[in-house]
């Protein structure tokens, strides 16, 4: 319903701007998709929030709920989740580039079985058939689709590719690695290294790209303070800043992500690229 978004803020704005008929169709389609994986039956008759497709006030209540939920349940763990998603993308892209589509599909995690020319998805009764009909297939690593693969076909765009969500949390150990709070010692060390406000700013930007004004709100600071912190972080190559119209957008760099995740870098030998080792 919102399309591709680079941050929670962009996704929220897209939700606010979504056309009522598109939103209604998306919700109805989501219920039908859920019915394929459960015993749920019957037509869609609204949500626990009421008619968010047509009632703007109700939609804003949902927006506030999503923002609060993201802040409490996702933001504290986002740097680790993002690193895991990026690693999954790189792995599949490398296999695709070096060995082709069939090898990539054959290398998908449990729950997927490549039997050319068919990709079987699911186990037992939790199976179904999705015909691409020329749409194409887009693989989407996700930490939020439980432990089973899920497909999604847009009900409003018959040219959009079918989305295949690939769970990256596949075991209890995966969940423990990704969904635990950061060690106090590392947070304390970062604050000592960068300064408390600057460390908070780096954490805040790791929640998703943001403007200077959004950064100020995230760290409860004035606009000049947020601008100053972002400038120092940018000079240290911990964030990158790009201009979008009259505003600038701050994004975490790989170095910034590594620092937040407690990764360690080994100095390279002369003429060799850097080697990264994780703790």
Secondary structure as the mmCIF struct_conf table of DSSP 4:
data_model
#
loop_
_struct_conf.conf_type_id
_struct_conf.id
_struct_conf.beg_label_comp_id
_struct_conf.beg_label_asym_id
_struct_conf.beg_label_seq_id
_struct_conf.end_label_comp_id
_struct_conf.end_label_asym_id
_struct_conf.end_label_seq_id
BEND BEND1 UNK A 6 UNK A 7
HELX_RH_AL_P HELX_RH_AL_P1 UNK A 8 UNK A 17
HELX_RH_AL_P HELX_RH_AL_P2 UNK A 20 UNK A 36
TURN_TY1_P TURN_TY1_P1 UNK A 37 UNK A 37
BEND BEND2 UNK A 38 UNK A 39
BEND BEND3 UNK A 42 UNK A 42
STRN STRN1 UNK A 47 UNK A 47
TURN_TY1_P TURN_TY1_P2 UNK A 48 UNK A 49
STRN STRN2 UNK A 50 UNK A 50
TURN_TY1_P TURN_TY1_P3 UNK A 52 UNK A 54
HELX_RH_AL_P HELX_RH_AL_P3 UNK A 56 UNK A 69
HELX_RH_PI_P HELX_RH_PI_P1 UNK A 70 UNK A 74
HELX_RH_3T_P HELX_RH_3T_P1 UNK A 75 UNK A 77
HELX_RH_AL_P HELX_RH_AL_P4 UNK A 78 UNK A 99
HELX_RH_AL_P HELX_RH_AL_P5 UNK A 101 UNK A 106
TURN_TY1_P TURN_TY1_P4 UNK A 107 UNK A 107
HELX_LH_PP_P HELX_LH_PP_P1 UNK A 108 UNK A 109
TURN_TY1_P TURN_TY1_P5 UNK A 110 UNK A 111
STRN STRN3 UNK A 112 UNK A 115
TURN_TY1_P TURN_TY1_P6 UNK A 116 UNK A 117
STRN STRN4 UNK A 118 UNK A 121
BEND BEND4 UNK A 122 UNK A 122
TURN_TY1_P TURN_TY1_P7 UNK A 124 UNK A 125
BEND BEND5 UNK A 126 UNK A 126
TURN_TY1_P TURN_TY1_P8 UNK A 133 UNK A 134
STRN STRN5 UNK A 137 UNK A 142
BEND BEND6 UNK A 143 UNK A 145
TURN_TY1_P TURN_TY1_P9 UNK A 146 UNK A 147
BEND BEND7 UNK A 148 UNK A 148
STRN STRN6 UNK A 150 UNK A 152
BEND BEND8 UNK A 155 UNK A 156
TURN_TY1_P TURN_TY1_P10 UNK A 158 UNK A 159
BEND BEND9 UNK A 160 UNK A 160
HELX_LH_PP_P HELX_LH_PP_P2 UNK A 161 UNK A 161
STRN STRN7 UNK A 162 UNK A 167
BEND BEND10 UNK A 168 UNK A 168
BEND BEND11 UNK A 171 UNK A 171
HELX_RH_AL_P HELX_RH_AL_P6 UNK A 172 UNK A 178
BEND BEND12 UNK A 179 UNK A 180
HELX_LH_PP_P HELX_LH_PP_P3 UNK A 181 UNK A 183
HELX_RH_AL_P HELX_RH_AL_P7 UNK A 184 UNK A 194
HELX_RH_AL_P HELX_RH_AL_P8 UNK A 196 UNK A 206
TURN_TY1_P TURN_TY1_P11 UNK A 207 UNK A 207
BEND BEND13 UNK A 208 UNK A 208
STRN STRN8 UNK A 210 UNK A 210
HELX_RH_AL_P HELX_RH_AL_P9 UNK A 212 UNK A 218
TURN_TY1_P TURN_TY1_P12 UNK A 219 UNK A 220
HELX_RH_AL_P HELX_RH_AL_P10 UNK A 223 UNK A 235
TURN_TY1_P TURN_TY1_P13 UNK A 236 UNK A 237
BEND BEND14 UNK A 238 UNK A 238
STRN STRN9 UNK A 239 UNK A 244
TURN_TY1_P TURN_TY1_P14 UNK A 245 UNK A 246
STRN STRN10 UNK A 247 UNK A 252
HELX_RH_AL_P HELX_RH_AL_P11 UNK A 254 UNK A 260
TURN_TY1_P TURN_TY1_P15 UNK A 261 UNK A 262
STRN STRN11 UNK A 264 UNK A 266
HELX_LH_PP_P HELX_LH_PP_P4 UNK A 267 UNK A 269
TURN_TY1_P TURN_TY1_P16 UNK A 270 UNK A 271
BEND BEND15 UNK A 272 UNK A 272
STRN STRN12 UNK A 275 UNK A 277
#
